[in-house]
Amino acid sequence: MSSGCKQPVSVLVVIYTAALDVLLLERSAHPGFWQSVTGSREGGENLIDTARREVLEETGIDTASGRLSDWQMTNTFEIFTEWRHRYAPGITHNVEHVFSLQLADRPSVVTAPDEHRDWQWLPWQEAAERCFSWSNRDAILLLPQRPASGT
């Protein structure tokens, strides 16, 4: 893949509490588009490291403060046309790997203003309804079925 292009491999990290309150971020470029943490793999990094990096970059939360879990689940979706210029020519689909981060409480969040303009904690059902992404919605809807250990 040419230098400077995003890889069509990403992570989705649903951040939540034991009470199933879910953190959502509002995209800066698209007010009203709410989502969990997402981001593309860089170089040859392991996907768990991508998840750790993206959570810290997008929220200021260190994943060591909670339980980060790889769901061993992927979603493939078409990349929005407006964002395809970020990828190598001809790339139209992305493979997203789902992770979660369970936290003991709802910490304050520090967003990267170029990526997100706001954040909020919501009960899981409300968070699922607010997401613009079907894969994000579906992951949040699976939270009550996850083992209490978060694994």
Protein Blocks (a to p, Z undefined) as FASTA:
>chain_A
ZZhiacfbdcddddddfkopacddddfklghiacddddddehjbdfklmmmmmmmmmnop
afklmccddehiacdddddfklmmmpcehiabdcddddddddfbdcdddddfklpgbdcd
ddfklmmmmpmbfklmmmmmmmmmpcfklZZ
